Amino acid sequence: MVRQALLDGDGVMTVDLSYDRERARVAYDDEITDVDDLTRATGGIGFPSQPAEVPTNG
């Protein structure tokens, strides 16, 4: 459910989830989407989220 909500977003390329650690690593095109869009996607299905670290380019 979480994986699909993220993958359904424009610009999302890959999603690696760890349900045990409650973490997701998302590769996305930052010219199309951003962290706010990703957190809205998970929150919209009842799984509020926040970045674990500051996104970096590269």
PDB file with one MODEL, atoms N, CA, C and O in Angstrom:
MODEL        1
ATOM      1  N   MET A   1       0.817  -1.185   0.000  1.00  0.00           N
ATOM      2  CA  MET A   1       0.000   0.000   0.000  1.00  0.00           C
ATOM      3  C   MET A   1       0.872   1.264   0.000  1.00  0.00           C
ATOM      4  O   MET A   1       0.662   2.153  -0.825  1.00  0.00           O
ATOM      5  N   VAL A   2       1.828   1.351   0.900  1.00  0.00           N
ATOM      6  CA  VAL A   2       2.720   2.515   0.964  1.00  0.00           C
ATOM      7  C   VAL A   2       3.574   2.585  -0.302  1.00  0.00           C
ATOM      8  O   VAL A   2       3.709   3.647  -0.909  1.00  0.00           O
ATOM      9  N   ARG A   3       4.138   1.468  -0.687  1.00  0.00           N
ATOM     10  CA  ARG A   3       4.980   1.421  -1.886  1.00  0.00           C
ATOM     11  C   ARG A   3       4.198   1.914  -3.096  1.00  0.00           C
ATOM     12  O   ARG A   3       4.701   2.727  -3.871  1.00  0.00           O
ATOM     13  N   GLN A   4       2.978   1.432  -3.262  1.00  0.00           N
ATOM     14  CA  GLN A   4       2.185   1.819  -4.427  1.00  0.00           C
ATOM     15  C   GLN A   4       1.794   3.291  -4.388  1.00  0.00           C
ATOM     16  O   GLN A   4       1.776   3.953  -5.426  1.00  0.00           O
ATOM     17  N   ALA A   5       1.483   3.809  -3.208  1.00  0.00           N
ATOM     18  CA  ALA A   5       1.138   5.236  -3.089  1.00  0.00           C
ATOM     19  C   ALA A   5       2.306   6.106  -3.526  1.00  0.00           C
ATOM     20  O   ALA A   5       2.110   7.130  -4.180  1.00  0.00           O
ATOM     21  N   LEU A   6       3.520   5.701  -3.166  1.00  0.00           N
ATOM     22  CA  LEU A   6       4.700   6.462  -3.574  1.00  0.00           C
ATOM     23  C   LEU A   6       4.974   6.291  -5.064  1.00  0.00           C
ATOM     24  O   LEU A   6       5.248   7.268  -5.761  1.00  0.00           O
ATOM     25  N   LEU A   7       4.902   5.063  -5.552  1.00  0.00           N
ATOM     26  CA  LEU A   7       5.168   4.805  -6.965  1.00  0.00           C
ATOM     27  C   LEU A   7       4.154   5.469  -7.888  1.00  0.00           C
ATOM     28  O   LEU A   7       4.467   5.779  -9.038  1.00  0.00           O
ATOM     29  N   ASP A   8       2.947   5.687  -7.392  1.00  0.00           N
ATOM     30  CA  ASP A   8       1.924   6.345  -8.196  1.00  0.00           C
ATOM     31  C   ASP A   8       2.223   7.822  -8.425  1.00  0.00           C
ATOM     32  O   ASP A   8       1.626   8.443  -9.305  1.00  0.00           O
ATOM     33  N   GLY A   9       3.126   8.385  -7.654  1.00  0.00           N
ATOM     34  CA  GLY A   9       3.476   9.793  -7.795  1.00  0.00           C
ATOM     35  C   GLY A   9       4.332  10.044  -9.026  1.00  0.00           C
ATOM     36  O   GLY A   9       5.207   9.243  -9.358  1.00  0.00           O
ATOM     37  N   ASP A  10       4.081  11.143  -9.692  1.00  0.00           N
ATOM     38  CA  ASP A  10       4.898  11.526 -10.840  1.00  0.00           C
ATOM     39  C   ASP A  10       6.334  11.746 -10.391  1.00  0.00           C
ATOM     40  O   ASP A  10       6.583  12.371  -9.360  1.00  0.00           O
ATOM     41  N   GLY A  11       7.269  11.233 -11.164  1.00  0.00           N
ATOM     42  CA  GLY A  11       8.679  11.451 -10.895  1.00  0.00           C
ATOM     43  C   GLY A  11       9.325  10.443  -9.968  1.00  0.00           C
ATOM     44  O   GLY A  11      10.541  10.479  -9.786  1.00  0.00           O
ATOM     45  N   VAL A  12       8.548   9.536  -9.371  1.00  0.00           N
ATOM     46  CA  VAL A  12       9.115   8.519  -8.476  1.00  0.00           C
ATOM     47  C   VAL A  12       9.635   7.364  -9.318  1.00  0.00           C
ATOM     48  O   VAL A  12       8.912   6.803 -10.141  1.00  0.00           O
ATOM     49  N   MET A  13      10.909   7.015  -9.100  1.00  0.00           N
ATOM     50  CA  MET A  13      11.545   5.960  -9.891  1.00  0.00           C
ATOM     51  C   MET A  13      11.584   4.626  -9.159  1.00  0.00           C
ATOM     52  O   MET A  13      11.230   3.596  -9.733  1.00  0.00           O
ATOM     53  N   THR A  14      12.011   4.631  -7.895  1.00  0.00           N
ATOM     54  CA  THR A  14      12.075   3.390  -7.120  1.00  0.00           C
ATOM     55  C   THR A  14      11.703   3.661  -5.668  1.00  0.00           C
ATOM     56  O   THR A  14      11.861   4.770  -5.158  1.00  0.00           O
ATOM     57  N   VAL A  15      11.204   2.612  -5.021  1.00  0.00           N
ATOM     58  CA  VAL A  15      10.871   2.672  -3.596  1.00  0.00           C
ATOM     59  C   VAL A  15      11.363   1.388  -2.952  1.00  0.00           C
ATOM     60  O   VAL A  15      10.977   0.295  -3.366  1.00  0.00           O
ATOM     61  N   ASP A  16      12.206   1.512  -1.949  1.00  0.00           N
ATOM     62  CA  ASP A  16      12.649   0.375  -1.140  1.00  0.00           C
ATOM     63  C   ASP A  16      12.097   0.573   0.259  1.00  0.00           C
ATOM     64  O   ASP A  16      12.369   1.584   0.907  1.00  0.00           O
ATOM     65  N   LEU A  17      11.311  -0.409   0.726  1.00  0.00           N
ATOM     66  CA  LEU A  17      10.664  -0.291   2.038  1.00  0.00           C
ATOM     67  C   LEU A  17      11.228  -1.269   3.039  1.00  0.00           C
ATOM     68  O   LEU A  17      11.610  -2.386   2.691  1.00  0.00           O
ATOM     69  N   SER A  18      11.277  -0.837   4.289  1.00  0.00           N
ATOM     70  CA  SER A  18      11.547  -1.711   5.426  1.00  0.00           C
ATOM     71  C   SER A  18      10.416  -1.483   6.422  1.00  0.00           C
ATOM     72  O   SER A  18      10.422  -0.508   7.174  1.00  0.00           O
ATOM     73  N   TYR A  19       9.458  -2.384   6.418  1.00  0.00           N
ATOM     74  CA  TYR A  19       8.341  -2.239   7.350  1.00  0.00           C
ATOM     75  C   TYR A  19       8.811  -2.414   8.794  1.00  0.00           C
ATOM     76  O   TYR A  19       8.279  -1.772   9.700  1.00  0.00           O
ATOM     77  N   ASP A  20       9.803  -3.276   9.014  1.00  0.00           N
ATOM     78  CA  ASP A  20      10.337  -3.481  10.362  1.00  0.00           C
ATOM     79  C   ASP A  20      10.929  -2.197  10.936  1.00  0.00           C
ATOM     80  O   ASP A  20      10.734  -1.884  12.110  1.00  0.00           O
ATOM     81  N   ARG A  21      11.652  -1.457  10.097  1.00  0.00           N
ATOM     82  CA  ARG A  21      12.290  -0.221  10.545  1.00  0.00           C
ATOM     83  C   ARG A  21      11.422   1.002  10.311  1.00  0.00           C
ATOM     84  O   ARG A  21      11.783   2.113  10.702  1.00  0.00           O
ATOM     85  N   GLU A  22      10.270   0.796   9.669  1.00  0.00           N
ATOM     86  CA  GLU A  22       9.365   1.895   9.326  1.00  0.00           C
ATOM     87  C   GLU A  22      10.091   2.968   8.519  1.00  0.00           C
ATOM     88  O   GLU A  22      10.017   4.157   8.828  1.00  0.00           O
ATOM     89  N   ARG A  23      10.794   2.518   7.476  1.00  0.00           N
ATOM     90  CA  ARG A  23      11.583   3.414   6.628  1.00  0.00           C
ATOM     91  C   ARG A  23      11.306   3.119   5.161  1.00  0.00           C
ATOM     92  O   ARG A  23      11.008   1.988   4.778  1.00  0.00           O
ATOM     93  N   ALA A  24      11.410   4.157   4.361  1.00  0.00           N
ATOM     94  CA  ALA A  24      11.337   4.011   2.912  1.00  0.00           C
ATOM     95  C   ALA A  24      12.460   4.832   2.306  1.00  0.00           C
ATOM     96  O   ALA A  24      12.711   5.962   2.723  1.00  0.00           O
ATOM     97  N   ARG A  25      13.124   4.265   1.333  1.00  0.00           N
ATOM     98  CA  ARG A  25      14.128   5.003   0.553  1.00  0.00           C
ATOM     99  C   ARG A  25      13.520   5.176  -0.831  1.00  0.00           C
ATOM    100  O   ARG A  25      13.177   4.204  -1.505  1.00  0.00           O
ATOM    101  N   VAL A  26      13.395   6.431  -1.238  1.00  0.00           N
ATOM    102  CA  VAL A  26      12.708   6.747  -2.489  1.00  0.00           C
ATOM    103  C   VAL A  26      13.655   7.484  -3.424  1.00  0.00           C
ATOM    104  O   VAL A  26      14.249   8.497  -3.053  1.00  0.00           O
ATOM    105  N   ALA A  27      13.787   6.968  -4.634  1.00  0.00           N
ATOM    106  CA  ALA A  27      14.540   7.680  -5.678  1.00  0.00           C
ATOM    107  C   ALA A  27      13.515   8.401  -6.542  1.00  0.00           C
ATOM    108  O   ALA A  27      12.566   7.796  -7.043  1.00  0.00           O
ATOM    109  N   TYR A  28      13.723   9.704  -6.707  1.00  0.00           N
ATOM    110  CA  TYR A  28      12.764  10.490  -7.475  1.00  0.00           C
ATOM    111  C   TYR A  28      13.462  11.612  -8.221  1.00  0.00           C
ATOM    112  O   TYR A  28      14.573  12.020  -7.883  1.00  0.00           O
ATOM    113  N   ASP A  29      12.785  12.091  -9.234  1.00  0.00           N
ATOM    114  CA  ASP A  29      13.284  13.210 -10.029  1.00  0.00           C
ATOM    115  C   ASP A  29      12.840  14.497  -9.345  1.00  0.00           C
ATOM    116  O   ASP A  29      11.647  14.801  -9.308  1.00  0.00           O
ATOM    117  N   ASP A  30      13.789  15.251  -8.806  1.00  0.00           N
ATOM    118  CA  ASP A  30      13.441  16.442  -8.037  1.00  0.00           C
ATOM    119  C   ASP A  30      12.993  17.617  -8.902  1.00  0.00           C
ATOM    120  O   ASP A  30      12.647  18.678  -8.384  1.00  0.00           O
ATOM    121  N   GLU A  31      13.000  17.426 -10.205  1.00  0.00           N
ATOM    122  CA  GLU A  31      12.419  18.441 -11.080  1.00  0.00           C
ATOM    123  C   GLU A  31      10.923  18.200 -11.288  1.00  0.00           C
ATOM    124  O   GLU A  31      10.214  19.050 -11.826  1.00  0.00           O
ATOM    125  N   ILE A  32      10.457  17.025 -10.853  1.00  0.00           N
ATOM    126  CA  ILE A  32       9.051  16.656 -11.028  1.00  0.00           C
ATOM    127  C   ILE A  32       8.304  16.613  -9.704  1.00  0.00           C
ATOM    128  O   ILE A  32       7.147  17.028  -9.633  1.00  0.00           O
ATOM    129  N   THR A  33       8.950  16.117  -8.658  1.00  0.00           N
ATOM    130  CA  THR A  33       8.292  15.966  -7.355  1.00  0.00           C
ATOM    131  C   THR A  33       9.255  16.378  -6.254  1.00  0.00           C
ATOM    132  O   THR A  33      10.421  16.672  -6.517  1.00  0.00           O
ATOM    133  N   ASP A  34       8.767  16.399  -5.025  1.00  0.00           N
ATOM    134  CA  ASP A  34       9.625  16.762  -3.900  1.00  0.00           C
ATOM    135  C   ASP A  34       9.182  16.013  -2.649  1.00  0.00           C
ATOM    136  O   ASP A  34       8.205  15.263  -2.669  1.00  0.00           O
ATOM    137  N   VAL A  35       9.908  16.226  -1.576  1.00  0.00           N
ATOM    138  CA  VAL A  35       9.639  15.514  -0.321  1.00  0.00           C
ATOM    139  C   VAL A  35       8.224  15.804   0.184  1.00  0.00           C
ATOM    140  O   VAL A  35       7.565  14.911   0.716  1.00  0.00           O
ATOM    141  N   ASP A  36       7.755  17.031   0.024  1.00  0.00           N
ATOM    142  CA  ASP A  36       6.391  17.355   0.464  1.00  0.00           C
ATOM    143  C   ASP A  36       5.359  16.507  -0.274  1.00  0.00           C
ATOM    144  O   ASP A  36       4.395  16.041   0.334  1.00  0.00           O
ATOM    145  N   ASP A  37       5.550  16.305  -1.572  1.00  0.00           N
ATOM    146  CA  ASP A  37       4.633  15.454  -2.341  1.00  0.00           C
ATOM    147  C   ASP A  37       4.670  14.016  -1.826  1.00  0.00           C
ATOM    148  O   ASP A  37       3.632  13.362  -1.724  1.00  0.00           O
ATOM    149  N   LEU A  38       5.851  13.533  -1.509  1.00  0.00           N
ATOM    150  CA  LEU A  38       5.989  12.156  -1.024  1.00  0.00           C
ATOM    151  C   LEU A  38       5.321  11.981   0.336  1.00  0.00           C
ATOM    152  O   LEU A  38       4.637  10.983   0.565  1.00  0.00           O
ATOM    153  N   THR A  39       5.511  12.936   1.235  1.00  0.00           N
ATOM    154  CA  THR A  39       4.885  12.812   2.557  1.00  0.00           C
ATOM    155  C   THR A  39       3.367  12.964   2.461  1.00  0.00           C
ATOM    156  O   THR A  39       2.636  12.346   3.235  1.00  0.00           O
ATOM    157  N   ARG A  40       2.888  13.778   1.522  1.00  0.00           N
ATOM    158  CA  ARG A  40       1.436  13.871   1.305  1.00  0.00           C
ATOM    159  C   ARG A  40       0.882  12.546   0.783  1.00  0.00           C
ATOM    160  O   ARG A  40      -0.218  12.139   1.158  1.00  0.00           O
ATOM    161  N   ALA A  41       1.638  11.881  -0.074  1.00  0.00           N
ATOM    162  CA  ALA A  41       1.191  10.600  -0.635  1.00  0.00           C
ATOM    163  C   ALA A  41       1.010   9.546   0.452  1.00  0.00           C
ATOM    164  O   ALA A  41       0.009   8.829   0.460  1.00  0.00           O
ATOM    165  N   THR A  42       1.966   9.447   1.365  1.00  0.00           N
ATOM    166  CA  THR A  42       1.836   8.450   2.429  1.00  0.00           C
ATOM    167  C   THR A  42       0.798   8.872   3.465  1.00  0.00           C
ATOM    168  O   THR A  42       0.042   8.039   3.966  1.00  0.00           O
ATOM    169  N   GLY A  43       0.762  10.145   3.779  1.00  0.00           N
ATOM    170  CA  GLY A  43      -0.239  10.636   4.731  1.00  0.00           C
ATOM    171  C   GLY A  43      -1.646  10.467   4.205  1.00  0.00           C
ATOM    172  O   GLY A  43      -2.575  10.227   4.977  1.00  0.00           O
ATOM    173  N   GLY A  44      -1.816  10.592   2.887  1.00  0.00           N
ATOM    174  CA  GLY A  44      -3.126  10.462   2.271  1.00  0.00           C
ATOM    175  C   GLY A  44      -3.721   9.071   2.383  1.00  0.00           C
ATOM    176  O   GLY A  44      -4.931   8.898   2.237  1.00  0.00           O
ATOM    177  N   ILE A  45      -2.876   8.074   2.642  1.00  0.00           N
ATOM    178  CA  ILE A  45      -3.387   6.714   2.827  1.00  0.00           C
ATOM    179  C   ILE A  45      -3.298   6.269   4.291  1.00  0.00           C
ATOM    180  O   ILE A  45      -3.424   5.084   4.602  1.00  0.00           O
ATOM    181  N   GLY A  46      -3.079   7.243   5.181  1.00  0.00           N
ATOM    182  CA  GLY A  46      -3.094   6.935   6.612  1.00  0.00           C
ATOM    183  C   GLY A  46      -1.753   6.575   7.221  1.00  0.00           C
ATOM    184  O   GLY A  46      -1.699   6.049   8.332  1.00  0.00           O
ATOM    185  N   PHE A  47      -0.668   6.852   6.508  1.00  0.00           N
ATOM    186  CA  PHE A  47       0.663   6.577   7.011  1.00  0.00           C
ATOM    187  C   PHE A  47       1.490   7.857   6.982  1.00  0.00           C
ATOM    188  O   PHE A  47       2.283   8.060   6.062  1.00  0.00           O
ATOM    189  N   PRO A  48       1.311   8.727   7.988  1.00  0.00           N
ATOM    190  CA  PRO A  48       2.082   9.968   8.011  1.00  0.00           C
ATOM    191  C   PRO A  48       3.581   9.670   8.015  1.00  0.00           C
ATOM    192  O   PRO A  48       4.031   8.685   8.601  1.00  0.00           O
ATOM    193  N   SER A  49       4.338  10.536   7.355  1.00  0.00           N
ATOM    194  CA  SER A  49       5.784  10.316   7.272  1.00  0.00           C
ATOM    195  C   SER A  49       6.512  11.648   7.320  1.00  0.00           C
ATOM    196  O   SER A  49       5.917  12.720   7.209  1.00  0.00           O
ATOM    197  N   GLN A  50       7.812  11.537   7.487  1.00  0.00           N
ATOM    198  CA  GLN A  50       8.692  12.703   7.465  1.00  0.00           C
ATOM    199  C   GLN A  50      10.052  12.235   6.993  1.00  0.00           C
ATOM    200  O   GLN A  50      10.389  11.059   7.133  1.00  0.00           O
ATOM    201  N   PRO A  51      10.833  13.140   6.439  1.00  0.00           N
ATOM    202  CA  PRO A  51      12.171  12.732   5.974  1.00  0.00           C
ATOM    203  C   PRO A  51      13.050  12.310   7.149  1.00  0.00           C
ATOM    204  O   PRO A  51      13.034  12.940   8.207  1.00  0.00           O
ATOM    205  N   ALA A  52      13.810  11.246   6.952  1.00  0.00           N
ATOM    206  CA  ALA A  52      14.751  10.784   7.983  1.00  0.00           C
ATOM    207  C   ALA A  52      16.031  11.595   7.925  1.00  0.00           C
ATOM    208  O   ALA A  52      16.741  11.713   8.923  1.00  0.00           O
ATOM    209  N   GLU A  53      16.330  12.156   6.755  1.00  0.00           N
ATOM    210  CA  GLU A  53      17.523  12.952   6.573  1.00  0.00           C
ATOM    211  C   GLU A  53      17.252  13.976   5.490  1.00  0.00           C
ATOM    212  O   GLU A  53      16.288  13.867   4.732  1.00  0.00           O
ATOM    213  N   VAL A  54      18.104  14.951   5.433  1.00  0.00           N
ATOM    214  CA  VAL A  54      17.939  16.015   4.435  1.00  0.00           C
ATOM    215  C   VAL A  54      18.303  15.460   3.063  1.00  0.00           C
ATOM    216  O   VAL A  54      19.382  14.894   2.892  1.00  0.00           O
ATOM    217  N   PRO A  55      17.408  15.619   2.080  1.00  0.00           N
ATOM    218  CA  PRO A  55      17.735  15.136   0.734  1.00  0.00           C
ATOM    219  C   PRO A  55      18.941  15.879   0.160  1.00  0.00           C
ATOM    220  O   PRO A  55      19.131  17.069   0.411  1.00  0.00           O
ATOM    221  N   THR A  56      19.742  15.164  -0.604  1.00  0.00           N
ATOM    222  CA  THR A  56      20.893  15.767  -1.255  1.00  0.00           C
ATOM    223  C   THR A  56      20.880  15.444  -2.738  1.00  0.00           C
ATOM    224  O   THR A  56      20.321  14.429  -3.154  1.00  0.00           O
ATOM    225  N   ASN A  57      21.482  16.287  -3.516  1.00  0.00           N
ATOM    226  CA  ASN A  57      21.626  15.991  -4.946  1.00  0.00           C
ATOM    227  C   ASN A  57      22.871  15.152  -5.135  1.00  0.00           C
ATOM    228  O   ASN A  57      23.878  15.337  -4.452  1.00  0.00           O
ATOM    229  N   GLY A  58      22.782  14.217  -6.082  1.00  0.00           N
ATOM    230  CA  GLY A  58      23.972  13.411  -6.386  1.00  0.00           C
ATOM    231  C   GLY A  58      23.791  12.053  -6.007  1.00  0.00           C
ATOM    232  O   GLY A  58      24.693  11.235  -6.191  1.00  0.00           O
TER     233      GLY A  58
ENDMDL
END
